[in-house]
């Protein structure tokens, strides 16, 4: 007997878990974490375009980071600033010189997809191990779809 489960992503975690997932997901794409205190997102400065994206179905838990917490990653003139808004939702601000707002939004949406997938993947694997399920096979398709076969032991 087999079953197919489609997972709808919902990100609810503390700030340390979010930063770990962002770092892992975007590190594989060549992004590096930076601690640049001059990060001013929301307003175009020095000819850089900016796009803000709120990540739907996300919540950073209280006590896991203040609303001022942010994680900045950069690659080839692109800057992605992940932060917690006043309502506790995860937010992404993309910045980059020579990019239009729509290009930055598209890049940001791709980054959000990768971060969400990484979060859900690790959450699923952890839950399955806690329930003593055995991972029989994993497959990643060209479109980045992940298929995991498990056996309940």
C-alpha positions in Angstrom: 0.0 0.0 0.0 1.3 3.4 -0.8 0.2 7.0 -0.4 1.1 10.3 -2.0 1.4 13.4 0.3 1.6 16.9 -1.1 3.0 19.3 1.5 1.8 22.9 1.6 4.6 25.0 3.1 4.0 26.9 6.2 7.0 28.4 7.9 6.7 28.8 11.7 10.0 28.9 13.5 12.3 30.9 15.7 14.8 33.3 14.2 17.8 31.0 14.7 16.0 28.2 12.7 15.2 30.7 10.0 18.7 32.0 9.7 20.1 28.4 9.5 17.7 27.6 6.7 18.4 30.8 4.8 22.1 30.3 5.1 22.0 26.6 4.0 19.6 27.2 1.1 21.3 30.3 -0.3 24.9 29.2 0.4 24.5 26.5 -2.2 23.6 29.3 -4.7 26.8 31.3 -4.0 25.3 33.8 -1.6 27.4 34.8 1.4 26.2 36.2 4.7 27.3 39.8 5.4 27.0 42.0 8.4 26.9 45.3 6.6 25.5 48.0 8.9 24.7 50.3 6.0 21.8 48.0 4.8 18.9 50.4 4.3 16.0 48.6 2.7 12.8 50.1 1.4 14.2 53.2 -0.2 16.3 53.3 -3.4 19.8 54.6 -2.7 22.8 55.0 -5.0 20.8 53.9 -8.1 20.0 50.5 -6.6 16.5 49.2 -7.2 14.7 47.6 -4.4 11.7 45.2 -4.1 10.1 44.1 -0.8 8.4 40.7 -0.6 6.4 39.4 2.3 6.6 35.7 2.7 3.1 34.3 2.9 2.3 31.7 5.6 5.3 32.5 7.7 5.6 33.4 11.3 8.7 34.0 13.4 8.0 32.9 16.9 8.2 35.4 19.8 11.4 35.1 21.8 13.2 33.8 18.7 14.3 37.2 17.6 13.2 40.8 17.8 11.5 42.7 15.0 14.9 44.4 14.3 16.7 41.1 13.5 17.8 40.7 9.9 20.0 38.4 7.9 21.8 39.9 4.9 23.2 37.8 2.1 25.0 39.0 -1.1 26.1 37.7 -4.4 27.3 39.5 -7.5 25.9 42.9 -6.6 22.6 41.5 -5.3 21.6 41.9 -1.7 18.8 39.9 0.0 17.7 41.1 3.4 15.6 38.7 5.4 13.9 40.2 8.4 10.9 39.9 10.7 8.2 42.6 10.3 6.1 44.1 13.1 3.4 41.3 12.7 6.0 38.6 13.0 6.0 37.5 9.4 9.2 36.8 7.5 10.0 39.5 4.9 12.6 39.7 2.1 14.0 42.9 0.6 15.9 42.5 -2.6 18.4 45.2 -3.7 20.6 45.4 -6.8 22.2 48.0 -9.1 21.3 47.5 -12.7 18.2 45.4 -12.0 14.6 46.5 -12.5 12.1 46.1 -9.6 10.3 43.3 -11.5 13.7 41.4 -12.0 14.5 41.8 -8.3 11.0 40.5 -7.4 11.5 37.5 -9.7 14.9 36.7 -8.1 13.4 37.2 -4.7 10.5 34.9 -5.4 13.0 32.2 -6.5 15.0 32.7 -3.3 11.9 32.4 -1.2 11.0 29.2 -3.0 14.4 27.7 -2.2 14.3 28.8 1.4 10.8 27.4 1.9 11.7 24.1 0.2 14.8 23.8 2.4 12.7 24.5 5.6 9.9 22.1 4.7 12.4 19.4 3.6 14.3 19.5 6.9 11.1 19.7 8.9 9.7 16.6 7.1 12.9 14.6 7.5 13.1 15.5 11.2 9.5 14.5 11.8 9.9 11.2 9.9 12.9 10.3 12.0 11.2 11.1 15.2 8.3 8.8 14.2 10.9 6.0 13.4 10.1 6.0 9.7 12.8 4.7 7.3 13.7 6.8 4.3 13.9 4.2 1.4 14.6 6.6 -1.5 15.0 10.3 -2.3 14.9 11.9 -5.7 15.3 15.5 -6.8 13.8 16.2 -10.3 15.1 18.8 -12.7 12.3 21.2 -11.6 13.6 20.8 -8.0 10.6 18.6 -7.0 11.7 16.3 -4.2 10.2 12.8 -3.9 10.9 10.9 -0.7 9.9 7.3 -0.2 9.5 6.2 3.4 8.6 3.0 5.2 6.9 3.0 8.5 8.8 0.6 10.7 
